[in-house]
Amino acid sequence: MIITCPSCGAKYKIPEERISEKESMRVKCKKCSNVFTVSQEQEKEKVVLDKIAEQSKDTKTSPAATQETDEKKKSEFESFLEALPPQERKAHMDARRLARVLASDIVAYNKEKIEKGRKDSNLVEVLKPEIRKSWSLYKRRIPPQIIDKTDYFLEALNEIVLGEK
């Protein structure tokens, strides 16, 4: 796991097994002596936010290409669901639905922030608190095995918030 000092930006590699799932670990930066707390949950959240920020830079695609990609993803998702047992299928559908609802809520309640973030080219930074709250709710409601295997939350944010569909 790669961690970053929030004070100076120095990066350190720490074996994941040193930090348990439920606990956090205090780390002292060798460069600036700042002491900060690290947990696997924080690092997973950073990964999601980094992916969103990275993909938000690539949102300028043609409407025809976007529609084609959306149709392909929908078809792939439907094929994926057909192969699952009914109970697991429902869990995946619920996870995807919740991700889309959370992304839609971000758009509905933050129109001014979204407009400002797009204008200033820092949309993810502006929406970071709302994304964190939504991610936290998503993690509480969706089983970890679905979160680990899928990108429903990330896909919903990219499609609904960044693409504003």
C-alpha positions in Angstrom: 0.0 0.0 0.0 1.3 3.4 -0.9 0.5 6.2 1.6 1.1 9.9 1.2 2.0 12.4 4.0 -0.9 15.0 4.0 1.6 17.7 5.0 4.5 17.5 2.6 3.2 14.9 0.0 6.0 12.4 0.6 5.1 8.8 -0.4 5.8 5.7 1.5 5.2 2.0 0.7 3.8 0.0 3.7 2.8 -3.7 3.5 -1.0 -4.0 3.7 -0.7 -6.7 6.3 0.7 -4.1 8.8 -2.6 -2.3 8.8 -5.6 -4.5 9.8 -9.0 -4.0 8.2 -10.7 -2.4 11.2 -7.8 -0.6 12.8 -5.7 2.4 11.9 -2.0 3.0 12.3 -0.1 6.2 13.2 2.8 7.1 10.9 5.6 9.6 11.3 6.8 11.2 8.0 10.6 11.0 7.7 10.7 14.1 5.6 8.7 16.6 7.6 8.1 14.7 11.0 4.3 15.1 10.6 2.4 12.4 12.4 -0.7 11.1 10.7 -3.2 8.2 10.8 -3.5 5.7 8.0 -6.2 3.0 7.6 -7.1 0.7 4.8 -10.5 2.3 4.5 -8.9 5.8 4.1 -6.6 4.4 1.4 -9.5 2.7 -0.5 -11.4 6.0 -0.4 -8.3 7.8 -1.8 -8.1 5.2 -4.6 -11.7 5.8 -5.6 -11.3 9.6 -5.5 -8.1 9.4 -7.5 -9.9 7.2 -10.1 -12.7 9.7 -10.3 -10.3 12.6 -10.7 -8.3 10.8 -13.4 -11.4 9.9 -15.3 -12.9 13.4 -15.0 -10.1 14.7 -17.1 -11.2 12.4 -20.0 -14.9 13.3 -20.1 -14.7 15.2 -23.4 -15.9 12.5 -25.8 -18.5 12.9 -28.5 -22.1 12.2 -27.7 -22.2 9.3 -30.3 -19.2 7.6 -28.7 -20.6 8.1 -25.2 -24.0 6.5 -26.3 -22.2 3.6 -28.0 -20.1 3.0 -24.8 -23.2 3.2 -22.6 -25.1 0.7 -24.7 -22.1 -1.7 -24.7 -21.8 -1.4 -20.9 -25.5 -2.0 -20.4 -25.3 -5.1 -22.6 -22.3 -6.4 -20.7 -24.0 -5.8 -17.4 -27.1 -7.6 -18.5 -25.0 -10.6 -19.7 -23.1 -10.6 -16.4 -26.4 -10.6 -14.4 -27.8 -13.5 -16.4 -25.0 -15.7 -15.3 -25.5 -15.1 -11.6 -27.8 -17.0 -9.2 -31.0 -15.0 -8.4 -30.0 -13.8 -4.9 -26.6 -12.6 -6.1 -28.2 -11.0 -9.2 -30.5 -9.0 -6.8 -27.5 -7.9 -4.7 -25.7 -6.6 -7.8 -28.8 -4.8 -9.1 -29.3 -3.2 -5.6 -25.7 -2.1 -5.5 -25.8 -0.6 -9.0 -29.1 1.1 -8.2 -27.8 2.6 -4.9 -24.7 3.9 -6.6 -26.8 5.6 -9.3 -29.2 7.1 -6.6 -26.2 8.5 -4.6 -24.7 10.0 -7.8 -28.0 11.5 -8.8 -28.4 13.0 -5.3 -25.0 14.6 -5.6 -26.1 16.3 -8.8 -29.5 17.3 -7.4 -28.3 18.9 -4.3 -25.0 20.5 -5.6 -25.9 22.2 -8.9 -24.0 25.4 -8.1 -20.9 23.5 -6.9 -20.9 21.4 -10.0 -21.2 24.4 -12.3 -18.4 26.2 -10.4 -16.2 23.0 -10.4 -16.7 22.5 -14.2 -15.9 26.2 -14.8 -12.7 26.0 -12.6 -11.8 22.5 -13.8 -11.7 21.1 -10.3 -15.1 19.3 -10.1 -13.8 16.3 -8.1 -12.1 18.6 -5.6 -15.2 20.7 -5.1 -17.4 17.6 -4.6 -15.0 15.6 -2.5 -17.0 16.0 0.8 -20.2 14.8 -0.9 -18.4 12.0 -2.7 -16.9 10.8 0.6 -20.4 10.9 2.3 -21.9 8.9 -0.5 -19.0 6.4 -0.6 -19.4 5.9 3.1 -23.1 5.2 2.8 -22.5 2.9 -0.2 -19.9 0.9 1.8 -22.3 0.5 4.8 -25.1 -0.8 2.6 -23.4 -3.0 0.0 -21.6 -6.2 0.9 -17.8 -6.0 0.7 -17.5 -8.8 -1.9 -19.6 -6.7 -4.3 -17.6 -3.6 -3.6 -14.3 -5.4 -4.2 -15.4 -7.0 -7.4 -17.2 -4.1 -9.1 -17.0 -0.4 -9.9 -20.7 0.5 -9.7 -20.0 3.5 -7.5 -17.3 4.8 -9.8 -19.2 4.2 -12.9 -22.3 6.0 -11.6 -20.2 9.0 -10.6 -18.5 9.1 -14.0 -21.8 8.8 -15.9 -24.1 10.9 -13.8 -21.9 13.5 -12.0 -19.1 13.9 -14.5 -21.2 13.3 -17.6 -24.3 14.8 -16.0 -26.9 12.5 -17.7 
